[in-house]
Amino acid sequence: MSEMTISRKLGTLVFFAVPAIIGGGIAYWLSDSWTVVWIYEILLYALAGAVISK
């Protein structure tokens, strides 16, 4: 399998940025807690890192 190019990695990060912004707002709206937002963001960034590291 070939290595991901830089442009593809950046595209993947942009793809994960939309759920980070929208989902972070929804998480704060539902919980009214910044802790929940940070946990959501950390899990999402970990998932993005796992996808990019492949």
N, C-alpha and C positions, 0 to 999 in steps of 0.2 A: 504494500500500500504506500502511496506517495505521501510526502510530508505536506502539511498545510502551508499555503503561501501566506505572506504577511497580509495581503488584502483580504484573504478569506478569514484570517484570524480577527482582523479589525471588523469585518462584517458580522462575525459571530458576536463580538462584544457589543456592537450596536444593536443586534437582535436581542441581547439580554438586557440592554439598557432600558428598553421600553417597559418590560415587566417590572424592572426595578423602580422606575418612577411611578408608574400607575399602581403597581401592587403595593408599594410603600405607602402611598396615599390611602389606599383602601385599608391596609392593615392598621394605619393610625386612626382612620375613621371608625373602624369596627372596635378597636381596643382602647383608644385614647391613651396609648402608652408608647413612648419612644423605644422602650426595651423590645417590644414585639416587632417594631419596624427594624431595629438593628439585627435581630435574630433572622428575620425574613431576608434582609439584604445579605447577611453573611452566608446564609444557605444558598441564595441565588448566585452569589459570586463564586462560591465553592463549586457549584454545578458548572458555571461558565468556565472556570479554570480547568475542571476535569474534561470538558468538551474540547477546549483549546489544546490541552496537553497531549491529546491522542495523536 
